[in-house]
Amino acid sequence: MADEATNGAAGADAAAQGAQFLVHKLYLKNVSYEAPGVPAAFQEQAMPQLSVNLNQKVGRFEADAYEVSLTITVTCTINEKTAYLAEVEQAGIFGLAGFDEANLDMMLGTHCPNILFPYARQALGDLIAHGGFPPFLLQPINFEGVYADQLRRRMEQAQQPAIGNA
């Protein structure tokens, strides 16, 4: 169970170094649902417009334990009026030991959110359905791609002062 971290080449390198990945706890940290457009929204004939926002946070919990949270916010508007706003923050405590800095960052930015996502998606879908709206199934998110974009932006920001001083 201690060698569950293997995922791809980086995971294999980490496993060879004696890295450990554990899921200590998964929990729903925050839930919010507002439906200011109800009951009038149920009678609207226009096509609803959905906006989805995703946010990740990582914080050290203990020496080799991190809290990772994934917040997903869905806003539904019909005829430019908010029908509902649903937000779920799904979090977990993950034990990560023996990873070098790059692999630790990658695990926290990709592997942990991949574990949290199905729970957040289910909670969000339940909130919206219990609000009386049609079922909502959030499509899978490529956290590896999101992480790669974040990494690229960090590198660009780190290079900007060097370019400005040249």
Backbone as JSON, one array per atom type, in Angstrom:
{
  "sequence": "MADEATNGAAGADAAAQGAQFLVHKLYLKNVSYEAPGVPAAFQEQAMPQLSVNLNQKVGRFEADAYEVSLTITVTCTINEKTAYLAEVEQAGIFGLAGFDEANLDMMLGTHCPNILFPYARQALGDLIAHGGFPPFLLQPINFEGVYADQLRRRMEQAQQPAIGNA",
  "N": [[0.82, -1.19, 0.0], [2.07, 1.17, 0.47], [3.42, 1.84, -1.82], [1.75, 3.06, -3.7], [2.04, 5.19, -5.37], [2.84, 5.03, -8.01], [2.56, 6.22, -11.21], [2.89, 6.61, -14.4], [6.04, 7.67, -15.87], [7.3, 9.46, -14.07], [6.18, 8.67, -11.66], [7.2, 6.08, -11.51], [9.94, 6.6, -11.23], [9.85, 7.88, -8.75], [8.9, 5.81, -7.14], [11.04, 4.08, -7.26], [12.82, 5.47, -5.73], [11.83, 5.12, -3.24], [9.49, 6.47, -2.61], [6.37, 7.41, -1.12], [2.83, 7.34, -1.33], [-0.18, 8.21, 0.08], [-3.69, 8.13, 0.77], [-5.17, 9.79, 3.18], [-7.56, 10.96, 4.13], [-10.72, 11.87, 2.8], [-12.96, 14.5, 2.18], [-15.88, 16.61, 2.24], [-15.57, 19.94, 2.1], [-16.76, 22.47, 1.76], [-19.94, 23.64, 0.77], [-22.19, 25.21, -1.39], [-25.27, 26.53, -2.44], [-27.38, 28.38, -4.41], [-30.44, 29.67, -5.57], [-31.59, 32.07, -6.99], [-33.3, 32.68, -9.08], [-35.52, 31.08, -9.0], [-38.99, 30.5, -8.49], [-39.41, 31.28, -11.12], [-37.5, 30.69, -13.06], [-37.98, 28.09, -13.82], [-39.98, 28.26, -15.69], [-38.96, 29.49, -17.89], [-38.22, 29.6, -21.37], [-35.92, 29.79, -22.8], [-32.56, 28.8, -23.79], [-30.45, 27.53, -21.32], [-27.45, 29.04, -20.07], [-24.31, 27.9, -19.16], [-21.69, 28.33, -16.85], [-18.53, 27.31, -15.84], [-16.25, 27.14, -13.23], [-13.03, 26.41, -12.02], [-10.93, 25.67, -9.28], [-7.91, 25.08, -7.53], [-6.3, 24.31, -4.47], [-3.43, 23.96, -2.42], [-2.05, 22.97, 0.61], [0.31, 22.62, 3.24], [-0.19, 20.17, 5.67], [0.83, 18.51, 7.7], [4.15, 17.26, 8.47], [4.73, 15.35, 6.3], [2.29, 15.46, 5.02], [-0.41, 16.73, 3.13], [-3.0, 19.07, 2.53], [-5.24, 19.05, -0.03], [-7.41, 20.86, -2.01], [-10.24, 21.02, -4.12], [-12.16, 23.16, -5.85], [-15.22, 23.62, -7.4], [-17.28, 25.61, -9.3], [-20.46, 26.23, -10.54], [-22.39, 28.2, -12.59], [-25.57, 29.0, -13.64], [-27.3, 30.68, -16.09], [-30.28, 32.11, -17.36], [-31.73, 33.8, -19.91], [-30.09, 35.99, -19.24], [-30.39, 36.12, -16.48], [-29.59, 34.91, -13.26], [-30.15, 31.6, -12.7], [-29.32, 29.51, -11.06], [-26.63, 28.97, -8.73], [-24.07, 26.9, -7.97], [-21.73, 25.49, -5.79], [-18.96, 23.52, -4.9], [-16.56, 22.42, -2.62], [-14.28, 20.07, -2.53], [-12.13, 18.15, -0.58], [-9.01, 16.72, 0.56], [-6.75, 14.85, 2.63], [-3.53, 14.07, 1.99], [-0.84, 11.84, 2.1], [2.47, 12.26, 1.35], [5.63, 11.21, 0.8], [9.16, 11.14, 0.36], [9.39, 12.11, -2.24], [10.99, 13.95, -4.83], [11.27, 17.54, -5.29], [10.09, 18.37, -7.78], [8.53, 16.1, -8.55], [6.86, 15.92, -6.33], [5.4, 18.31, -6.54], [4.11, 17.79, -8.97], [2.54, 15.53, -8.28], [0.83, 16.64, -6.32], [-0.46, 18.51, -7.91], [-1.7, 17.07, -9.95], [-2.29, 14.23, -9.53], [-3.61, 14.12, -6.99], [-5.89, 15.98, -7.37], [-7.17, 14.47, -9.37], [-8.1, 12.31, -7.9], [-9.9, 13.58, -6.18], [-11.81, 14.71, -7.89], [-14.07, 12.99, -8.91], [-15.7, 12.81, -6.6], [-16.34, 15.48, -6.07], [-17.7, 16.1, -8.44], [-19.94, 14.41, -8.23], [-21.2, 15.4, -5.89], [-21.8, 18.0, -6.73], [-23.51, 17.51, -8.91], [-25.64, 16.28, -7.53], [-26.53, 18.4, -5.89], [-27.51, 20.24, -7.81], [-29.52, 18.72, -9.08], [-31.22, 18.24, -6.88], [-32.07, 20.78, -6.56], [-34.02, 21.0, -8.39], [-33.44, 21.24, -11.06], [-32.47, 20.11, -14.38], [-30.5, 17.08, -14.66], [-26.99, 17.39, -14.15], [-23.94, 16.68, -15.49], [-20.72, 16.98, -15.04], [-18.12, 17.1, -17.32], [-15.16, 15.02, -17.68], [-12.01, 16.25, -16.43], [-8.87, 17.2, -17.61], [-6.41, 17.04, -15.66], [-3.69, 16.82, -15.88], [-3.11, 18.32, -18.14], [-4.03, 20.83, -17.26], [-2.22, 21.24, -15.19], [0.19, 21.29, -16.66], [-0.2, 23.66, -18.14], [-0.24, 25.51, -16.0], [2.36, 25.17, -15.03], [3.86, 26.02, -17.24], [3.08, 28.75, -17.32], [4.13, 29.58, -14.84], [6.86, 29.29, -15.37], [7.17, 31.14, -17.46], [6.57, 33.52, -16.08], [8.69, 33.53, -14.27], [10.79, 34.0, -15.98], [10.32, 36.53, -17.0], [11.36, 38.86, -15.46], [14.1, 38.56, -16.01], [14.19, 38.94, -18.76], [13.29, 41.56, -18.94], [15.39, 42.92, -17.73], [17.46, 42.57, -19.46]],
  "CA": [[0.0, 0.0, 0.0], [2.94, 2.32, 0.53], [3.95, 2.16, -3.14], [0.63, 3.36, -4.58], [2.3, 6.44, -6.09], [3.3, 4.85, -9.38], [1.7, 6.65, -12.3], [3.75, 7.13, -15.45], [7.49, 7.61, -15.66], [7.66, 10.18, -12.84], [5.79, 7.82, -10.55], [8.13, 4.96, -11.44], [11.17, 7.15, -10.64], [9.6, 8.14, -7.34], [8.79, 4.53, -6.46], [12.4, 3.54, -7.15], [13.48, 6.22, -4.67], [11.16, 4.82, -1.98], [8.43, 7.44, -2.37], [5.1, 6.86, -0.64], [1.63, 8.15, -1.52], [-1.32, 7.67, 0.83], [-4.88, 8.94, 0.93], [-5.54, 9.69, 4.59], [-8.95, 11.35, 4.38], [-11.43, 12.66, 1.79], [-14.1, 15.14, 2.84], [-16.54, 17.75, 1.63], [-15.17, 21.06, 2.95], [-17.69, 23.58, 1.65], [-20.99, 23.47, -0.22], [-23.05, 26.39, -1.48], [-26.26, 26.46, -3.52], [-28.33, 29.5, -4.43], [-31.32, 29.66, -6.74], [-32.37, 33.3, -6.91], [-34.25, 32.77, -10.19], [-36.59, 30.1, -8.83], [-39.51, 29.49, -9.43], [-39.6, 31.81, -12.48], [-36.55, 30.04, -13.98], [-38.55, 26.83, -14.31], [-40.91, 28.55, -16.78], [-38.23, 30.09, -19.0], [-38.12, 28.75, -22.55], [-34.61, 30.01, -23.43], [-31.51, 27.83, -23.51], [-29.6, 27.96, -20.21], [-26.02, 29.22, -20.3], [-23.58, 27.41, -18.0], [-20.31, 28.76, -16.67], [-17.88, 26.43, -14.87], [-14.97, 27.66, -12.75], [-12.28, 25.4, -11.28], [-9.84, 26.22, -8.48], [-7.21, 24.11, -6.7], [-5.43, 24.85, -3.43], [-2.6, 22.97, -1.74], [-1.41, 23.47, 1.81], [0.94, 21.59, 4.07], [-0.99, 19.85, 6.85], [1.84, 18.02, 8.64], [5.46, 17.12, 7.82], [4.61, 14.68, 5.01], [0.87, 15.41, 4.68], [-0.87, 17.94, 2.48], [-4.42, 19.2, 2.23], [-5.49, 19.51, -1.39], [-8.84, 21.09, -2.2], [-10.7, 21.27, -5.47], [-13.43, 23.89, -5.81], [-15.88, 23.74, -8.69], [-18.44, 26.49, -9.23], [-21.28, 26.22, -11.74], [-23.4, 29.26, -12.62], [-26.51, 28.82, -14.73], [-28.11, 31.86, -16.36], [-31.3, 31.98, -18.39], [-32.1, 35.17, -20.29], [-29.2, 36.89, -18.48], [-30.72, 36.11, -15.05], [-29.02, 33.73, -12.61], [-31.13, 30.59, -12.28], [-28.71, 28.91, -9.86], [-25.18, 28.97, -8.55], [-23.72, 25.76, -7.11], [-20.28, 25.41, -5.57], [-18.53, 22.43, -4.04], [-15.13, 22.3, -2.36], [-13.94, 18.71, -2.1], [-10.75, 18.19, -0.12], [-8.45, 15.49, 1.08], [-5.42, 14.86, 3.24], [-2.71, 13.11, 1.27], [0.52, 11.64, 2.61], [3.48, 12.15, 0.29], [6.97, 11.2, 1.38], [10.21, 10.61, -0.48], [9.35, 12.67, -3.59], [11.78, 15.17, -5.04], [10.39, 18.72, -5.37], [9.32, 18.37, -9.03], [7.51, 15.04, -8.51], [5.89, 16.29, -5.29], [4.54, 19.34, -7.14], [3.28, 17.12, -9.97], [1.56, 14.69, -7.59], [-0.15, 17.52, -5.7], [-1.18, 19.23, -8.95], [-2.42, 16.21, -10.9], [-2.8, 12.98, -8.97], [-4.58, 14.4, -5.92], [-7.16, 16.45, -7.93], [-7.83, 13.37, -10.07], [-8.8, 11.51, -6.89], [-10.98, 14.39, -5.62], [-12.78, 15.12, -8.9], [-15.34, 12.25, -8.96], [-16.5, 13.15, -5.43], [-16.84, 16.84, -6.29], [-18.68, 16.04, -9.53], [-21.16, 13.79, -7.71], [-21.84, 16.34, -4.96], [-22.32, 19.1, -7.54], [-24.67, 16.99, -9.64], [-26.73, 16.07, -6.57], [-27.04, 19.72, -5.5], [-28.28, 20.81, -8.91], [-30.73, 17.91, -9.25], [-32.1, 18.5, -5.74], [-32.62, 22.12, -6.75], [-35.13, 20.92, -9.34], [-32.98, 21.45, -12.42], [-32.09, 18.88, -15.07], [-29.22, 16.52, -14.21], [-25.77, 18.02, -14.65], [-22.78, 15.82, -15.36], [-19.5, 17.68, -15.43], [-17.24, 16.24, -18.11], [-13.84, 14.83, -17.07], [-11.03, 17.33, -16.56], [-7.51, 16.73, -17.81], [-5.59, 17.75, -14.69], [-2.32, 16.85, -16.38], [-3.07, 19.48, -19.03], [-4.15, 22.03, -16.42], [-0.94, 21.37, -14.5], [1.19, 21.69, -17.65], [-0.43, 25.08, -18.4], [0.2, 26.26, -14.82], [3.82, 25.09, -15.0], [4.33, 26.88, -18.32], [2.89, 30.13, -16.87], [5.12, 29.86, -13.79], [8.16, 29.44, -16.02], [7.15, 32.42, -18.18], [6.66, 34.59, -15.08], [10.03, 33.52, -13.71], [11.71, 34.5, -17.0], [10.01, 37.91, -17.35], [12.31, 39.83, -14.94], [15.37, 38.39, -16.71], [14.03, 39.53, -20.08], [13.17, 43.01, -18.73], [16.68, 43.46, -17.32], [18.49, 42.34, -20.5]],
  "C": [[0.86, 1.25, 0.0], [3.46, 2.73, -0.83], [2.84, 2.46, -4.14], [0.89, 4.55, -5.47], [2.63, 6.24, -7.56], [2.22, 5.26, -10.36], [2.59, 7.3, -13.33], [5.22, 7.05, -15.07], [7.91, 8.31, -14.37], [7.31, 9.34, -11.62], [6.73, 6.64, -10.39], [9.47, 5.4, -10.85], [11.0, 7.35, -9.15], [9.53, 6.84, -6.55], [10.17, 3.9, -6.26], [13.17, 4.23, -6.04], [12.84, 5.96, -3.3], [10.07, 5.81, -1.63], [7.15, 6.73, -1.95], [3.98, 7.86, -0.89], [0.48, 7.47, -0.81], [-2.48, 8.65, 0.81], [-5.32, 8.76, 2.38], [-7.03, 9.95, 4.82], [-9.48, 12.13, 3.19], [-12.66, 13.23, 2.45], [-14.62, 16.31, 2.03], [-16.29, 18.94, 2.56], [-16.17, 22.21, 2.92], [-18.68, 23.29, 0.53], [-21.86, 24.72, -0.21], [-24.0, 26.2, -2.66], [-27.21, 27.63, -3.35], [-29.15, 29.4, -5.7], [-32.2, 30.9, -6.72], [-33.43, 33.42, -8.0], [-35.43, 31.82, -10.09], [-37.77, 30.77, -8.14], [-39.65, 29.98, -10.87], [-38.68, 31.1, -13.49], [-37.11, 28.75, -14.55], [-39.48, 27.04, -15.51], [-40.23, 29.16, -18.0], [-38.09, 29.1, -20.15], [-36.75, 28.86, -23.23], [-33.63, 28.92, -23.01], [-30.65, 28.34, -22.35], [-28.13, 28.07, -20.64], [-25.29, 28.8, -19.03], [-22.15, 27.93, -18.02], [-19.7, 27.89, -15.57], [-16.53, 27.04, -14.52], [-14.33, 26.61, -11.84], [-11.14, 26.08, -10.54], [-9.24, 25.1, -7.63], [-6.37, 24.85, -5.67], [-4.68, 23.7, -2.79], [-1.99, 23.65, -0.53], [-0.8, 22.33, 2.59], [0.1, 21.42, 5.34], [-0.08, 19.41, 8.0], [3.13, 17.83, 7.85], [5.36, 16.49, 6.43], [3.15, 14.54, 4.59], [0.42, 16.78, 4.15], [-2.39, 17.91, 2.36], [-4.53, 19.76, 0.82], [-7.0, 19.7, -1.5], [-9.12, 21.48, -3.64], [-12.07, 21.93, -5.36], [-13.96, 24.02, -7.23], [-17.14, 24.56, -8.49], [-19.16, 26.46, -10.57], [-22.34, 27.31, -11.6], [-24.26, 29.04, -13.85], [-27.33, 30.1, -14.88], [-29.09, 31.54, -17.49], [-31.81, 33.39, -18.67], [-31.37, 36.2, -19.42], [-29.57, 37.03, -17.0], [-30.16, 34.82, -14.45], [-30.15, 32.81, -12.16], [-30.61, 29.89, -11.02], [-27.2, 29.08, -9.9], [-24.89, 27.85, -7.56], [-22.2, 25.68, -7.01], [-19.99, 24.31, -4.57], [-17.02, 22.52, -3.87], [-14.89, 20.93, -1.74], [-12.47, 18.73, -1.72], [-10.31, 16.82, 0.36], [-7.11, 15.75, 1.73], [-4.65, 13.73, 2.59], [-1.32, 13.05, 1.88], [1.46, 11.43, 1.44], [4.85, 12.26, 0.92], [7.95, 10.62, 0.37], [10.2, 11.11, -1.91], [10.32, 13.84, -3.69], [10.78, 16.31, -5.29], [9.51, 18.72, -6.62], [8.22, 17.31, -9.02], [6.47, 15.32, -7.44], [4.9, 17.3, -5.85], [3.59, 18.71, -8.15], [2.19, 16.26, -9.33], [0.45, 15.54, -6.98], [-1.02, 18.23, -6.74], [-1.98, 18.38, -9.9], [-3.07, 15.0, -10.24], [-3.88, 13.22, -7.91], [-5.9, 14.96, -6.47], [-7.9, 15.37, -8.71], [-8.6, 12.47, -9.11], [-10.02, 12.27, -6.37], [-12.13, 14.63, -6.61], [-14.09, 14.31, -8.91], [-16.27, 12.58, -7.78], [-17.12, 14.53, -5.58], [-17.93, 16.85, -7.36], [-20.0, 15.46, -9.04], [-21.92, 14.74, -6.8], [-22.49, 17.49, -5.72], [-23.57, 18.67, -8.3], [-25.88, 16.79, -8.74], [-27.36, 17.4, -6.15], [-27.97, 20.29, -6.57], [-29.58, 20.04, -9.12], [-31.72, 18.13, -8.1], [-32.69, 19.89, -5.79], [-33.74, 22.15, -7.78], [-34.73, 21.13, -10.79], [-32.57, 20.13, -13.06], [-30.73, 18.38, -14.58], [-28.04, 17.2, -14.89], [-24.62, 17.07, -14.41], [-21.59, 16.57, -15.92], [-18.58, 16.7, -16.15], [-15.88, 16.1, -17.43], [-12.91, 16.0, -17.36], [-9.65, 16.71, -16.68], [-6.59, 17.53, -16.88], [-4.12, 17.78, -15.08], [-2.13, 18.05, -17.3], [-3.15, 20.79, -18.27], [-2.83, 22.29, -15.72], [0.16, 21.85, -15.46], [1.05, 23.17, -18.0], [0.06, 25.95, -17.23], [1.73, 26.3, -14.75], [4.43, 26.01, -16.06], [4.21, 28.36, -17.92], [3.87, 30.51, -15.78], [6.49, 30.09, -14.39], [8.25, 30.77, -16.77], [7.28, 33.59, -17.21], [8.04, 34.67, -14.48], [11.04, 34.12, -14.68], [11.49, 35.98, -17.29], [10.99, 38.92, -16.74], [13.66, 39.76, -15.65], [15.31, 39.04, -18.08], [13.98, 41.06, -19.96], [14.48, 43.65, -18.37], [17.74, 43.34, -18.41], [18.62, 43.51, -21.42]]
}
